[in-house]
Amino acid sequence: MAFTDRCSIYAGVTEAGINAAVRLLMKQRPSLFNYGTGYFQADPKRFPKPITPAPDVSRYKNPLTTLVKLPDLGLKVPPDLCFQLTGFAIDFHPANTVALPSNIASLMKPEQRFSLQATVTAGVLNALDNIYPVNPVYSFDLVVYAIGHLVLGGTAPDETLSGVADHLEIVGIAPPGLDNALVYLARLVLKEKVLPKAVLALAPFTLDIPKMVGKVSVSATKPSPATVANNPAVEDDQVKVFVEVTAS
């Protein structure tokens, strides 16, 4: 049976395609993944992990990093710090790309789930001790795992496709209180800043074809659950979306 037997439009995106796109974006737009205060901004080689941009970045004089401005803490020696997103992978059901920690691996067993793995590298400059020839940067890696699912929400004609984080885990943090605090902060940023922007709107739109039939209003809605049980469907290492289209 063809995918469009149950809808007007079918779209599918594989995990391999998304992971490849993110790796490409890391090289084409490194400033989206590398953040630092003035010390690090002045020389990107000071970041803990090397930044390896595509040739076009320097050719068109695009920035390698994004400047972070800290609030005035009233210190004689203000801190210099940086953080980088140095690794990313998404895994759509079934789990076969991201190796989840054993304590949360079972959360991916139910169907229609996806997982994320992100490595964040952070660094802090030691500016107090004059150490020849260069003051050291103390750096560390945080590996973050997230498990979630996708939902079609809203009501016609303002329906949206968005992600929901069901669980978040940061590996290797002790004591437990610090681990819980960092997980809470990560969940807060994910809920308030990241997920609200990662929304795909399925709003009606208008096509203007004057030489043929004039203006055509096109509305996209989700098929009924009786027609498509899981929509979006997170399966077969990809996410599938089924859309019903009407024109007037």
N, C-alpha and C positions, 0 to 999 in steps of 0.2 A: 504493500500500500504506500502510495506517495504521501509525503508530509502534508502537501496542500490538499489532500482529500478531506481534511478536517478543518481547513481554514483557507483564507485568501492568500496570506503571506506567511512563509516560514523563514526564520533566520536562526542560524546556529554559529557559535563561536567556540573554537576548541581551546583547551588550556594551553596547548603548545603555542598557538597563535598569540594568545595574550602574553605569555611569558617571553616570547621572542620580541613582541612589541615593546615590553617594558625594558628589556635589555638594550634594544635599539634607542629608546628614549633616554636611557641613562647616558649614552654616548653623545646623542644629538643635543640634549638639553641638560647638561650636568648640573646647572644651577638649581634645578628642581630637586636635586638629591643631596646637595652638599651645602651646609649652612655653617657660618662661623662669625665670630666677632672680628674686630679690626686686625688683630695679630695674624689670624689665619687668612683673612680676606686679602691682606697685603701680599701674601705668597702662598698660593694653593699647595705648594710642595710641603707646607707645614702640616697639612691634614694627616691624620694617622694612616689612612689608606690612600694609595695613589689614585688620582683622578685621570682616567684615560679617555679623553674626548675624541670624537670623530674629527677628521681633518677640517671639515667645514666649520667647526666651532671657532677655531683660531682664524680661519680664512675670512670669516665674516665678523670677527671680533665680538663674538657672543661671550657672555660671562661664564666662568667656570663654577662660580660659587654665588651664594646669596648672603648678603650682610645681615647679621643679627645684632640688633641694638638692645642692650640690657638696660634696665632702669638704674638710675643713680642710687647706689647702695651706701654712699658716704664713705667708701674705702679709699685709702691712699693708693693702694694697688688694686684697681678694679680687675675682676676675673676675666680671663680670655678663655673661651670654650668653643667647641664645634661639635657637630653631629652630622653623620652621613648615613644615607640608606645604601648599604653596600650589597644587599642581597634580597631577592624577591622571587617567590614562586607561588602560583595558584594551582590548586588540584581539585578538579570536579569529580564527583562520584563516578566510578569507584576509586578509592584511595590507592594511588599507585605512583604518585609523583613526589609528594611531600611526606617525609618520614616523621610522623607525629610522635611525641613522647608517649611512652607506654600508658601513662595515667590518663590520657585523653584520647587515645587512638580509638577506643570503642565508640566515641561520640560521632565518628564518621561512618559507622556501620549502617545506620538508617539511610535509606535512599534519599535523594534530592538534597544532599549536603555538599558544601565545598569547604576547603581549608586553604589557609594562607600561611606562608612562612616568610618573615622579614627579618633581616639582620641589620641592626642599627649600631653603628660605631660612633662612640662619643670620646671626646678628648678634652683635657683641661691643661692649660699651660702653667708650669711652675715658674712664676715670676718673682718669687721671694728670694730664692737662692741663686746667686750668680755662679752658674756652672759653665765652665769653658768646654767647648766653644759655643754651644747653644743650650739654652735652658730646655729641660726635658718637657715633653708633653705626655701626660699620663692618660692612656687610652684603654678602652675596654669595649667588648662586643655584647650586645643584648640580642638574643634570638627570641622573637615574638611569634607565637602561633595563634591563629584565630580560626574558629569553625563557625559557619553560618549557613544561611539559606537565602534564596531570592523570593521576592513576593511581587505580585501585581496588585497595586493598591489604587485607592481613589475610586471615584465614580465617573461614569461616562458623562461628558466627553473629556474629562481631565484625569485620565488614568496614567499611572506611572509604574515603572519597573525599578525596584530598589533592593538593596541588600540589608540583611539583618544579621548582626553578630550574636551568636548563641553562646560562645565561650571564648575566653582569651587566656593565654598562658605565656608567662615569661620564664625562660629556663635559667636556672643557676643563681637565683637571687635568694639571699639569706640575710637576716632571719625572716621567718614567715610574715611578720608584721610589715617589713619593708617590701616584701614580695606583693602582699595584698594591696599596699598603698600604691605601688607602681602599676599594678594591674588595674586598679580603680582609675588612676589618672589616664592610662591608655584607653580604657573603655570610655571615659568621659570625652576625650579628644575624638575618638572614633565616632561616638554618637552625636556630638555637637558640631564637629567641624568636617569630618571626612564623609560619613555616610549621607548627610543631607545634600552634599554636592554631587554624589555619585548616583544621580537619579536620571532615568531616561523617561522623558515625557512622551505620551502617546496622544497628544492633542490633535484636534482637527487642523487641517491646513488647506490652502486653496491653490490650485494650479490655474494659471492664466494662459490659455491656448487660443488666442484671438483668431488665428487663421483657420482653425478647425471647428471648435465647438464653443469657444468663449471660456468663461471661468467655470471651473469644476471644483466643488467643495468635497474634500476627501476626509472621512472620519475613520480612525483606527480604534477598534475595541477588542476586548478579549473574547474568545469563543466561550460558550457555556461549559461548565465542568462536565456535563454529560458528553460533550463532544471531545474535549481534551482534558483528561484527568489531572495532569500536572502541567501547569503553565505559569511561569517558566518551568521547564524540565531540566534538572541538573543530573545528567546521566551520560554514559558513554564518553566520558572525558570531555564533555562540552556542555554548554548551556544552550537550550533550545527555547525559542519564543514563537508562539503561534498567535497570529493577529488576524482578525476579521476586518475587512475593509469595505466600506460602502461609499458610493459616489452619488452626488446629486448636482 
